[in-house]
Amino acid sequence: MENSGTSECRPEFIIPPKDMGIQYLEFMAVGDAGNGKEGQRIVAHSMREYAIQNSVKFVLYLGDNFYNNGVNSVNDPKFQAHFEQIYDNIVLNMPFYVVVGNHDYSGDVNAQIAYTERSTRWYMPALYYTFTIECNKSDSVQFFALNTNPISEGDEVTEQLTWLEDMLRQSEARWKIVYGHHPIYSNGQYGNNSNMIHQVLPILETYDVDIYLSGHEHDLQILKPVNGIYYLVNGAGSKVRDTLCKENSIYAASYLGFMAFRISHNEMVVSVVLDEGKIDYCHVILK
């Protein structure tokens, strides 16, 4: 089945209703967004419309933030043209937790770190980092942001992988989400990433990570869990490429869009959102 599959799978679904007595953590994620063109504006508008209707707190920004060659300095006008002026500065006035992609590596990635001090929304204190946000009074969600570029290329990454393992070992969060630009598993153009599988996957499985979220493929995929971990591909933030629905697919489509998340004590609702903030599919992960 490795090379076979249909062009998309978009199952029927039911949106789980919110329980007004439960406190949720809600956020969005989008990747491969930063070309400053119409596709990015369409997705940004949809994010705005979704945020108006939901209690979204922040965005995970999954790399390839500036096409085609990153930025050349902290003063690069792309920060305005491909980010600040794209995302509504009232409705989407919230943190964007950023990682870098392969196109960003063609420029000055340290400038993207430095821009954290310039912007009220852009947050990337280092090429890899972690942060924790409370879901409710007793539960938290910890996020682990990776620099997957050297990992994907097979470069020396012992320091980063040691850091990831240490942070996951120490984590007391109920939910653990790891995200980076390059997928581990994918049915898109690039397919499964052997270097990510070899170096990152064993750490995720050892420390009971709930989901691994990535971009790079210009499509939207929710893959069946492997050893309890869900693999989500979310790289349709400005342009799309064909993907495949295979035996390990739950959802696969090549449309402009993003993903939204709603987390409570024992439930994570993952929504694929396309035009005008409308949900195309919902998947529930129970804990």
C-alpha positions as CSV (number, residue, x, y, z in Angstrom):
1,M,0.0,0.0,0.0
2,E,3.0,2.4,0.2
3,N,2.4,4.0,-3.2
4,S,-1.4,3.6,-3.4
5,G,-4.2,5.7,-2.1
6,T,-7.0,8.1,-3.1
7,S,-6.6,11.8,-3.5
8,E,-8.5,12.7,-0.3
9,C,-10.5,11.4,2.6
10,R,-13.0,13.7,4.4
11,P,-15.1,11.5,6.7
12,E,-18.5,12.5,8.1
13,F,-18.2,13.9,11.6
14,I,-20.1,15.4,14.5
15,I,-18.8,18.5,16.4
16,P,-18.8,17.6,20.1
17,P,-20.7,20.2,22.0
18,K,-19.0,22.3,24.6
19,D,-19.8,21.6,28.2
20,M,-20.4,25.0,29.8
21,G,-19.2,23.6,33.1
22,I,-15.8,22.7,31.8
23,Q,-12.8,25.0,31.2
24,Y,-11.1,24.4,27.9
25,L,-7.8,25.5,26.4
26,E,-8.3,26.5,22.7
27,F,-5.7,27.4,20.2
28,M,-5.0,27.3,16.4
29,A,-2.0,26.0,14.4
30,V,-0.9,26.8,10.8
31,G,2.2,26.1,8.8
32,D,3.9,27.1,5.6
33,A,2.0,30.4,5.6
34,G,4.5,33.1,5.0
35,N,4.3,34.1,1.3
36,G,2.4,37.3,1.8
37,K,0.0,36.4,-1.1
38,E,-3.7,35.8,-1.5
39,G,-3.6,32.2,-0.2
40,Q,-2.1,33.4,3.1
41,R,-4.7,36.2,3.3
42,I,-7.5,33.7,2.8
43,V,-6.3,31.5,5.6
44,A,-5.7,34.5,7.8
45,H,-9.2,35.6,7.3
46,S,-10.5,32.2,8.1
47,M,-8.5,32.2,11.3
48,R,-10.0,35.5,12.2
49,E,-13.5,34.2,11.6
50,Y,-12.9,31.1,13.7
51,A,-11.4,33.1,16.5
52,I,-14.4,35.4,16.6
53,Q,-16.6,32.4,17.4
54,N,-14.3,30.6,19.8
55,S,-12.1,31.3,22.8
56,V,-8.7,31.0,21.0
57,K,-5.7,31.9,23.2
58,F,-2.7,31.5,20.8
59,V,-1.4,30.1,17.5
60,L,1.3,27.6,16.8
61,Y,3.2,28.8,13.8
62,L,4.8,25.8,12.1
63,G,7.7,27.2,9.9
64,D,8.3,28.4,6.4
65,N,7.4,31.7,7.9
66,F,8.9,33.8,5.1
67,Y,9.1,32.6,1.5
68,N,11.3,32.0,-0.4
69,N,14.5,32.7,1.5
70,G,13.6,33.7,5.0
71,V,14.5,37.2,6.3
72,N,17.9,38.9,6.1
73,S,17.7,40.9,9.3
74,V,15.4,41.9,12.2
75,N,14.5,45.0,10.1
76,D,13.5,43.0,7.0
77,P,10.1,44.4,5.7
78,K,8.8,40.8,5.4
79,F,8.1,40.8,9.1
80,Q,5.4,43.4,8.3
81,A,4.3,42.3,4.8
82,H,4.2,38.5,5.5
83,F,3.1,38.5,9.2
84,E,2.0,41.7,11.0
85,Q,-0.1,43.0,8.2
86,I,-1.6,39.7,7.3
87,Y,-3.1,38.6,10.6
88,D,-5.9,40.8,12.1
89,N,-4.2,42.8,14.8
90,I,-7.4,43.0,16.9
91,V,-9.0,39.6,16.8
92,L,-5.7,37.8,16.3
93,N,-3.9,39.9,18.9
94,M,-2.5,36.8,20.6
95,P,0.9,35.0,20.9
96,F,2.2,33.2,17.8
97,Y,4.6,30.5,19.1
98,V,7.0,30.1,16.1
99,V,9.4,27.5,14.8
100,V,11.5,27.8,11.7
101,G,11.2,25.8,8.4
102,N,13.6,25.0,5.6
103,H,12.8,28.2,3.7
104,D,13.6,30.2,6.8
105,Y,17.0,28.6,6.9
106,S,17.9,30.2,3.6
107,G,18.0,33.5,5.6
108,D,19.0,34.7,9.0
109,V,17.1,32.5,11.5
110,N,18.6,34.5,14.4
111,A,16.7,37.5,13.1
112,Q,13.5,35.6,13.7
113,I,14.6,35.0,17.3
114,A,15.5,38.7,17.7
115,Y,12.1,39.8,16.4
116,T,10.5,38.4,19.5
117,E,11.7,41.6,21.2
118,R,10.1,43.7,18.5
119,S,6.6,42.2,18.2
120,T,3.7,41.9,20.7
121,R,2.7,38.7,19.0
122,W,5.7,36.9,17.6
123,Y,7.3,34.5,20.1
124,M,10.4,32.5,19.3
125,P,13.0,32.9,22.1
126,A,15.3,30.2,20.7
127,L,15.4,27.7,17.8
128,Y,13.9,25.1,20.2
129,Y,12.0,25.8,23.5
130,T,9.1,24.7,25.7
131,F,6.2,26.4,27.4
132,T,3.3,25.3,29.5
133,I,-0.2,26.7,29.6
134,E,-2.9,25.8,32.1
135,C,-5.9,24.0,30.8
136,N,-7.9,24.3,34.0
137,K,-7.1,24.5,37.7
138,S,-5.6,21.0,37.9
139,D,-4.4,20.3,34.3
140,S,-1.8,21.8,32.0
141,V,-0.6,21.4,28.5
142,Q,3.1,21.5,27.7
143,F,4.4,22.4,24.3
144,F,7.8,21.4,22.9
145,A,8.9,23.5,19.9
146,L,11.6,21.9,17.8
147,N,14.1,23.0,15.2
148,T,13.6,20.1,12.8
149,N,15.8,21.4,10.0
150,P,19.1,19.8,11.2
151,I,17.3,16.7,12.4
152,S,15.7,16.2,9.0
153,E,19.0,16.7,7.2
154,G,20.8,14.1,9.4
155,D,23.1,16.7,11.0
156,E,24.5,16.5,14.5
157,V,21.7,17.3,16.9
158,T,22.7,15.6,20.2
159,E,22.2,18.8,22.2
160,Q,18.7,19.4,21.0
161,L,17.6,15.7,21.4
162,T,19.1,15.6,24.9
163,W,17.2,18.7,25.7
164,L,13.9,17.3,24.4
165,E,14.4,14.1,26.4
166,D,15.2,16.0,29.6
167,M,12.2,18.3,29.2
168,L,9.8,15.5,28.5
169,R,11.2,13.4,31.4
170,Q,10.6,16.4,33.8
171,S,7.2,17.3,32.5
172,E,4.2,16.9,34.8
173,A,1.7,18.2,32.2
174,R,-1.3,16.0,31.5
175,W,-1.1,16.7,27.8
176,K,2.2,16.8,25.9
177,I,2.4,18.3,22.3
178,V,5.6,18.3,20.3
179,Y,5.7,20.4,17.1
180,G,8.2,21.3,14.4
181,H,8.3,22.0,10.7
182,H,9.1,18.6,9.3
183,P,6.7,15.6,9.6
184,I,7.6,12.2,11.0
185,Y,5.0,10.4,9.1
186,S,3.2,11.8,6.0
187,N,1.4,10.7,2.9
188,G,2.2,13.9,1.1
189,Q,4.9,14.7,-1.5
190,Y,7.9,14.0,0.9
191,G,6.5,11.0,2.7
192,N,7.9,9.6,5.9
193,N,11.1,11.2,7.2
194,S,13.6,8.5,8.1
195,N,15.9,10.9,10.1
196,M,12.9,12.1,12.2
197,I,11.7,8.5,12.7
198,H,15.2,7.4,13.8
199,Q,16.1,10.3,16.1
200,V,12.8,11.8,17.4
201,L,10.2,9.1,17.3
202,P,11.8,6.9,20.1
203,I,11.8,9.9,22.5
204,L,8.2,10.7,21.8
205,E,7.1,7.1,22.4
206,T,9.2,6.8,25.6
207,Y,7.6,9.8,27.3
208,D,4.0,9.4,26.2
209,V,3.6,12.4,23.9
210,D,0.0,12.8,22.8
211,I,0.5,14.4,19.3
212,Y,3.3,15.4,17.0
213,L,2.3,18.4,14.8
214,S,4.1,19.6,11.7
215,G,3.9,21.4,8.4
216,H,6.3,21.2,5.4
217,E,3.7,19.2,3.3
218,H,1.3,21.8,1.8
219,D,-1.8,19.8,2.8
220,L,-3.9,18.8,5.8
221,Q,-3.5,15.3,7.3
222,I,-4.6,13.5,10.5
223,L,-3.0,10.1,10.6
224,K,-4.0,7.1,12.8
225,P,-2.1,6.9,16.0
226,V,1.1,4.8,16.2
227,N,1.9,3.5,19.7
228,G,-0.6,6.1,21.1
229,I,0.8,9.1,19.3
230,Y,-1.3,11.0,16.7
231,Y,0.6,12.6,13.8
232,L,-0.9,15.7,12.3
233,V,0.3,17.5,9.2
234,N,-0.8,21.1,8.8
235,G,1.1,23.0,6.0
236,A,-1.8,24.6,4.0
237,G,-1.3,28.1,5.3
238,S,-0.8,29.8,1.9
239,K,-0.6,27.2,-0.9
240,V,-1.4,23.5,-1.4
241,R,-0.1,20.4,-3.0
242,D,-1.7,17.0,-3.6
243,T,-1.7,14.4,-0.8
244,L,-3.0,10.9,-0.5
245,C,-5.6,9.1,1.7
246,K,-4.0,5.8,2.6
247,E,-4.7,3.0,5.1
248,N,-3.1,5.0,7.9
249,S,-5.2,8.2,7.1
250,I,-8.0,9.5,9.2
251,Y,-8.3,12.8,7.2
252,A,-6.4,14.0,4.1
253,A,-7.2,16.9,1.9
254,S,-5.4,19.5,-0.2
255,Y,-7.2,22.7,0.6
256,L,-6.1,26.0,2.1
257,G,-6.7,25.9,5.9
258,F,-5.5,25.3,9.4
259,M,-6.2,23.3,12.5
260,A,-7.9,24.3,15.7
261,F,-7.7,22.5,19.1
262,R,-9.9,22.3,22.2
263,I,-8.5,20.5,25.2
264,S,-10.1,19.6,28.5
265,H,-9.1,17.1,31.2
266,N,-9.8,13.9,29.2
267,E,-10.5,15.1,25.7
268,M,-8.7,16.9,22.8
269,V,-10.9,17.9,19.9
270,V,-8.8,18.5,16.7
271,S,-10.7,20.5,14.0
272,V,-9.7,21.0,10.4
273,V,-10.9,24.5,9.4
274,L,-11.2,25.6,5.8
275,D,-12.9,28.7,4.3
276,E,-14.5,31.4,6.4
277,G,-13.7,29.6,9.7
278,K,-15.9,26.6,8.9
279,I,-15.0,23.2,10.2
280,D,-14.5,20.5,7.6
281,Y,-13.7,17.7,10.0
282,C,-13.4,17.0,13.8
283,H,-11.5,14.2,15.4
284,V,-11.7,13.5,19.2
285,I,-8.7,12.2,21.1
286,L,-9.6,10.7,24.5
287,K,-7.2,10.4,27.4
